[in-house]
């Protein structure tokens, strides 16, 4: 089974890693024009949020 990690970056998107490799970045700020993908808008709108990490191993 793959190891899936979700890392919420400080002031940025949720980063999804599968088996330690980058898979995609999901918007957390709600302002991306390409939802659910992050397009970098969080930096322009001044989004602030703490970092966090969730690891799921099946």
Buried (B, 14 or more C-beta within 10 A) or exposed (E): EEEBBBBBBEBBBBBBBEEEEEBEBBBBBEBBEEEEEBBBBBEEEEBEBEEEEEEEEE
